Amino acid sequence: MTFGGAYAGRRVFVTGHTGFKGAWLSSWLLGLGADVTGYALDPPTEPNLFDALGLDERMHHIVADVRDCDRLTGEVAAAQPSLVFHLAAQPLVRLSYAEPRLTIETNVMGTVNLLDAVRACDSVAAVVVITSDKCYRNLETGRAYREEDAVGGRDPYSASKGCTELVTDAYRLSFFAGEGAAAVASVRAGNVIGGGDWAPDRIVPDCVRALTADETVVVRNPDAVRPWQHVLEPLAGYLRLGALMLDDGRAYQGPWNFGPADGDAARPVRWVVDRFLEEWGTGSWAPPLDSAGEPHEAHLLGLDSAKARERLAWAPVWDAATAVRHTAVWYREYAHAAAKAPDLVERQLQAYEEDARAAGLAWAVADENAARGRG
């Protein structure tokens, strides 16, 4: 049983379920037999994965803002979940320069509101707060960041994620330390790619928009280095962590990194674009004609996931090249109407789980004791 059967019949509350990662997570949870309630604004793009998967008909779908504390508290209480995944956020670095107040209110105060809602709901046993690899105070030394490294941020988005980590830790120590209180963890992933992301100013959606319009892909920062990974990699980590927290939450609290394998950790943007175009079968890219005035974005960023490998028995399944290949196949088949989104998501979920089982990962094996890291 995947994840030891921990999610079968379980009530799970997901904020940000209408976003790219939230839609993939919600779809996976539904396939695992969970009773899922989602709380988010309307999908942020058109098209979007949430609508393409028809998730509004498959789960409890609430359209509301995490900045609305009273509404969020009421909906958590009504759902009576055992586990909460908090993904709702303003997720774009460049937009954070244009909308710093929105970014900070959503990412920081939205988390405060969520944690206060959990404090008022006795059913919640565990909370997983999703932040970002950009929460770290990035000195661009080339060393991969560990969970104990300082958080911070130069741009409003990164700063908001660093603040979210501080808020989460303060609430964990101040309000969730007592007997019977919910266990609280935070998770930090790398740059995720995968089918169904149509956000602006992200390299894979930018590629897809240009290729389907028969245009040259414009690549703003071709030499920027990021820890690329398929969206299912961190989601498997979140689900593994959540399952273990439901069993023994106190042992798994605090921050966790879920990044690529050490030998596959950091690749420049141009590497991703070249391989995406190769898998697509056509197309070309070029830097912008005028890059003056572009807001600052970090050049180097990497994650050290040794803690998750050692304590959660989690590890990446697909290397970066495989992640790009699956992503390109998803978009190519969707764009050419060769397959619909639900079929594409289901096929890639099955392929990922099969590859995880072949690799002997604890969360993917059939034996329940092994799946919980005891075998």
Sequence and secondary structure as in RCSB ss.txt:
>XXXX:A:sequence
MTFGGAYAGRRVFVTGHTGFKGAWLSSWLLGLGADVTGYALDPPTEPNLFDALGLDERMHHIVADVRDCDRLTGE
VAAAQPSLVFHLAAQPLVRLSYAEPRLTIETNVMGTVNLLDAVRACDSVAAVVVITSDKCYRNLETGRAYREEDA
VGGRDPYSASKGCTELVTDAYRLSFFAGEGAAAVASVRAGNVIGGGDWAPDRIVPDCVRALTADETVVVRNPDAV
RPWQHVLEPLAGYLRLGALMLDDGRAYQGPWNFGPADGDAARPVRWVVDRFLEEWGTGSWAPPLDSAGEPHEAHL
LGLDSAKARERLAWAPVWDAATAVRHTAVWYREYAHAAAKAPDLVERQLQAYEEDARAAGLAWAVADENAARGRG
>XXXX:A:secstr
 GGGGTTTT EEEEETTTSHHHHHHHHHHHHTT EEEEEE S SSSS HHHHTTGGGTSEEEE  TT HHHHHHH
HHHH  SEEEE  S   HHHHHH HHHHHIIIIIHHHHHHHHHHT TT  EEEEE  GGGB     S  B TTS 
B  SSHHHHHHHHHHHHHHHHHHHHS STT  EEEEEEE EEE TT   TT HHHHHHHHHHTT  EE S TT E
E EEETHHHHHHHHHHHHHHHHHGGGG EEEEE   GGG  EEHHHHHHHHHHHHT   EE  S  TT     S 
  B  HHHHHHH     S HHHHHHHHHHHHHHHHTTSS HHHHHHHHHHHHHHHHHHTT GGGSS HHHHTT  
